[in-house]
Amino acid sequence: MSQIGSIPTVSIYGIPFSKLPMSETVEVLREAVLSKQPHHVITANPIMVMAAMEDPAIMRVMQSTEMIVPDGTGVVWAANYCGDPVAERVPGYELLHELLRVGENYRWGVYLLGSTPEVIQETAVRLQQQYPAIRIVGYRDGFFGSDEDAQVVAAIRETAPDLLFVARGADTQEPWINKFKDTLQVPVMMGVGGSFDVISGKTKRAPKLFQKLRLEWFYRLLREPSRAGRMLALPKFALKVITDKENVTKAQ
């Protein structure tokens, strides 16, 4: 059975973040796959925390998921600042690759959902080349409406994947996974945001220096100035944590 229900967490404004390092996170998810029970993994950052605090529907999704990992540097900082630190940042992009690396040992089946038809097809090709023992059992783009949900879910169920990676944007992918989690019956389901764009070569990941300095968000902002409005959530989050230090890690 999976240990996923007993992992140590820290509550950041009522959202339970895993305190495990990458290695232990991967091990817990390996056991989750072996358990064959559906688990929804969210890779969350301060922007998502702020969105959840403003939208009860998002908060419900995040509080009902099986595992939330601290993808954003701001979350790691907040936990440390409030005296209940997480082990390290667990970036969703790297977690995806770690799961595929481990999955090669078991010939796990993987389904890819999201992005454009060109990006998803190229992502499938590249991942199959990089992890030849993985089985890419299916993929499709993310351009479908609610009237096609049942068809998409049925197609995924038919392939019986061990891992489902969904790239439809945080405001869409997490509610979608949450809604169909029990029907999909995939052991590990994870939203991966823009990861397919990077894997396919459509966009570049931040250079190593930006990654080392934990400034990937700033690199994305330089490349995509249109993200500025969304990025305002970062200083707002930091200011809120500093102002509200005593209450940040109390369960909401």
N, C-alpha and C positions, 0 to 999 in steps of 0.2 A: 504493500500500500504506500501511497505517497505521504510524505511528511508535510505537505504544503499547508495543511491546516494549523500546524504548530510552529511555523517560522516566527522568529522574533521580529517585531515591528515597532516603529515609532509613529505616533499620530501627529501629522502636520495638519492642523485645522480640521481634524476629524477624518483625514485620509490616511489609512494604515500603510506606511511604506516599509518594505522589507529592509532589514538591517544587514542582510547577508552580502558577502562579497560575490564577485562574478562566479568564481569557481563553485561555491556552494549553491548559488542560484541555479547554475546549470545542472548540478547534481540533483537538486530538488525537482527540477523540471524533467530530468531523465526518468526519475521515479514516477513522475506524473504520467508520462507517456506509457510506462510499463503498467500503470494502474488502469489504463484505458478509461478513466473518468474525465469528463470535460473540465478543463481549467482555462480561465480567461486571464491572460497576463497583460497588464497595462504598464507601459514605460512612460512615466509621468514627469513633468517639469513644472516650474512655477506658473507658467501660463495656464496649464491645465488645472492647477490648484485654485488659481484665482477664478477661472471659469466655473469650477464646481461650487465655489463659495457664492457665486452670483446666480447659479442655476440649480435648483433642487434636483432636477432630472439628471443632470450630470453627476451631482453628488451621490445620488442613489446608485448610479452605475458603478462609480468608483468604490463605494462602500460595499457593494455586493460582489466584487470580483475576487478571484482566488489569490491573486498576487499583484502587487504594485511595486515596481522597482524604481529607484531614484535615477532617472535618466538625466535630469537637469542638475547642473552644478549648484544652482540656487537652493535646491532641495537639500543637497548634501551640506551646504553651508548652514541652512536654517536648523537642521537637526543638530549639528555641532554647536552652533551658537546657543541653542536652547539646552545644551547639556545632555542630550540623548542621541549621540551620533550614530550614523550608519557606517558600515565598514568602508564603503567606497561608492563612487558613481558607477552605475551599471547601464551604460549606453545601449539603447535598443538595437542600433546597427550592429554593435559587436556581439550582443546577446544572440541575435539572429545567426550570425556566423558561427558562434560557439555551439549552438544547438545543432547546426548542420554538420559541424565537425564531429561531434559526438554521435550524431545520428548515422553517420557512415558506418559505424561499428554494428548497427542494427538494421541497416538498409531501410531506414524510416521512409515512409511516403510523405511527400510535401505538396501542399496545394497553395498556389499563389493567386491572390485576388486583389485587384486594384490597379490604379494608374491607367495609362492609355494602352490601346492594343499593341502599339509598337514597343513601348517600354516593357510591358509585362512579358511579351514574347522574347525580347532580348535578355531580360532578367532570367527567365527560365533557362535559356541556352547557356548563359554564363555561369549560373549556379550549378547546372549539370556538369559543365566542364570542370569547375573548381572542386566539386564534391561528387565524383563519378559514382560512388557507392550509394548516394542518395537517390531515391526514386521521385522524380517530379511527376506526380500522378495526374496533375491537371493545373490549368491556369485560365483566368479570364480577366478582362479589364474591369475597372470599377464604375463604368458608365451604365448603370441600370437603375431603374426606379423601383419604388416599393411594390409595383405591380409585378415585378420580375423576381422578387425576393424568394418566393417559394421554388421557382425554377432553379435559381442559383444554389439555394440550400440543397435541393435534391441532387443537383449535379455534384456538389462537394461530397455529400453523403455516399453517393455511388462509388466514389473513388476511395473512400475510407482512409483518409490521410492520418498520419500521426501528428503532423504539424500543419497549422493553417496560419499563413501570414497575410494580413489584410492592410492595404495601403489606400485609404480613402479620406485621409485627413482626420485629426483627432476628434473633431466635432461630429463626425459621421461614423468612423470605423468602430469606436468603442461602444456606442449605443447599438450598432448593428450586431456586433459580436454578442453583446449582452442579451439582446432580444432573441437571438437564434441559437444561443449556446447549447441549450438542452436538446434542441432538435438536431443540431449539427453533430453532436457526440464526437467531437475531435478532442483528443487528449490535451493538446496545448494549442490555444488560439491566441495570437498576439497581433496587435496593431503596430505597424512599422512605419507609418508616416511617409517620409520621402526616401526611404531606404532603396526602393526599387529604382528611383531616378539615379541614385549614385551607383548601384550595382550595374545598371544597364549602360552607364557611361553618359547618360543625358546631362547630369550635373556632377560636379566634383565635390568630394568631401573636403572639409577644411584642412589646410596643410598641417603637418605634424606639430609645428610650432604653436599654431592656434589651439590644437588639441591639448598640447602639454600645458599651455597657459589657461586652459579651460575657457577659451574665447571662441568656441565654434559658433555660438549665437551671434557674435560680433562679425565673424566672417560671412555668415549668411546674410546679415543685415547689409554689409558692404556690397554683396552681390545682388541682393534683392531689396532695394530701398523701400519698396512697397510694403515690406514687413514692419516698417517703423511703428505703425499704429498698434499692431499686435505686440511688439516688443516693449511697449510702455508698461505692460503687465510686470515686467521684470523689476524695474525700480520700485513700482508700487508694492510688489510682494516683499522686497527687501525692507522698505520703509515700514510696512505693516508688521513684519516680524520684529524689527528693532523696537517699534513702539509698543508692541503687544507681547513682548518676550515671555511673560509669565503664563500666558494663555495659549501659546502656539501649540504645544504638545499635549494639551488636555483634550480628551475625547469630546467631540461636539455632541 
